[in-house]
Amino acid sequence: DPVPEVAINSYSGNTLTLISGGVLNPGKLRDQLAKLPINAPLTGMQVFNSNDSAVSLNIFRFLSPETRSQPGYMTVELEDYLRELNAGAFASDPRHAKPSEHFESKQIDNFLRTHCNDDYVARSSPRRFCKQVELYHDIMARGEDE
């Protein structure tokens, strides 16, 4: 018996998981992509198939308009993280950037507008993004960009 297609939406509405009959149906992934919402940009996709190709599980991630706090690139999630970072919440954890003037809201907004694609923050975690910004400023301060 074929596996019926099941759609599961995340609470936030930015992730859609489709479970369906496997890759024996040529064009299935193409058909799923064609049915995705057009009002939210696709920011990521994972495609899984069972070993016998009887079942596929495809996960689609979107940048929803609700994740943006203002015109531009800054997300609510990033703003919250920056507030915690600058307050020293992660000071003892080397996986996080160190608080600095580079992580002030205006500085980050300027960095995003001059150095990043539209959905760059949506594709990265705030922690990882801030570590990359920290690395960028360290390299620029040492003049290693030439």
Secondary structure, DSSP 8 states (H G I E B T S, - for coil): -----EEEE-TTSSEEEEEEE-TTSTTHHHHHHHTS-SSS-EEEEEEEE-TTSSEEEEEEEE--GGGBSSSSS-BHHHHHHHHHHHTTTTTT-TTS----GGGSHHHHHHHHHHH--TTTTTTS-HHHHHHHHHHHHHHHHHTTT-
